[in-house]
């Protein structure tokens, strides 16, 4: 305790927006350079985005540190740089000890391989030695409660079994420094609770934890120290309670939710999304697979708006489109709507399977794009009883439950 | 837990010009092993006949070539039965061709790993080539069987085969580094690879003997590193063909050139792989 675990000095990470947008085609690059061979590559003039600017922090061994801030403040980028997934552009960080992270759960699992094989593969990917894995093998299997199916390919596992096994492997990694990004954590609420429990254990064992979350209660419970990030900079550091109240006043003062002020959007702005809200069947619980769910999109327009079309896309954690909803599809037209209000999309029976989804919002007014925000919101779908049988399809068969029936003839 | 015993590492922008970090690769040797092991397992689990697939593919090619080029086109070389002549070239070619096709897509296929956990990225193309090397070894057993069937004895020159295998691996790794790194940035590379593969097959003396190429042009021809490898294999096994020092020198030089430039290019571009791959799918 007391010695430095991580010392970050003037760390910066810069993205070229051109790079972020899309990979290029070699064909285009070649034909461009044939057409104008003496011009520098056009990507040089791309806009730069500093996701992290001049970050300096000192984190001690045994500290449990919370990183808070709005979407796009740079929290996840900082974790990615510290776990060496991506390189910083400027500055440096010195890290004393092994780094593990709970944003990697299930990383490297291959559906064709058996549970046993995946334990070794995933363990090796997470940085465990073969001996360590062999030593912990029985305890991993016990923890995951999959002993019976250990020689079955994981593509036949239920989603619960899959996540338990993946988590069990990660939980047996014993890094000195643990990075946790709640936003990226896969799985349902039960699983996320397990993650939090694990973090508590790790913290009690005197290890260092860095925790990114929007769950203020979890941060308050677990973290002694917090840092507030805003636009890639550390704007406040100190006791968790102090930093959190600073964050909450910031949010309250700026009035609108982050969605309304975000710059990474397209459209002419005649309508602007202000807030995305999710409500489940019962107040206080999240949305559940198979239950009622309401998605409310608060907006503001320049005037009463005519001929409005709106759509919502759900993307799973791998970025694949999972589901799509729009007023056109269901034949509900918005010929004239108030300049300020909410558009609500209601599912009587939500077919999304448990997991976390990112939502993109798209709106046209009179056929012209008015607002379009990717990653506008985030939905966590919890385990539910879609089929009335208490069962859900196994992992690997898409993101939505399909209603159907069986009979014999 | 005394902090002085803990591994220390530094996160900082790396310099643009770096070679292979052999010490780091050694530290990650178990991961290389597990990734190659995964590739092999998955490959054979997905085929109904399992490991026999490794043999079936080259044998089928062997049969077709023997019938069409050996019998019909009359491309029979001096003293060696045509099936042996072709098979000795097909085995190293298969490894090289798999290195080309599979390394190219390897980083994109493993993007979920790359965007979630750190390890030296060059492990990914390396492990695909190691997996292909296992197939190569299986085929070598088959080759020995064929030699016995045709009553050919192993010559003392076969002792030079390890050096030729090394040359083959260097060439395969070099091409693998180049194509895998290029494919992250330019996804159309993947579509040119089947064509490249086919073209490369015909500019390598696999179905025809090297004597088809005028002697004066051979050192130039040898700049295709697989020419040196394939002719070397035949010479070491059967004592045939024309393996001049010039040919071996030009093949070795170009293999080393591919390997070192491939390393440097890969290491230079790997710094932005995650940033590009992470956004590439949308």
Interface residues (C-beta under 8 A of the other chain):
Chain A: X3 X4 X5 X11 X15 X19 X20 X21 X22 X23 X24 X25 X26 X27 X29 X61 X80 X81 X82 X83 X84 X85 X86 X87 X88 X89 X90 X91 X92 X93 X94 X95 X96 X97 X98 X101 X103 X104 X107 X108 X110 X112 X113 X117 X120 X121 X124 X125 X126 X127 X129 X130 X153 X176 X206 X318 X319 X320 X374
Chain B: X1 X3 X6 X7 X8 X9 X10 X11 X12 X13 X14 X30 X31 X33 X34 X35 X37 X38 X41 X42 X45 X46 X112 X113 X114 X115 X116 X117 X118 X119 X182 X184 X185 X186 X187 X188 X189 X192 X271 X272 X274 X275 X276 X279 X280 X281 X282
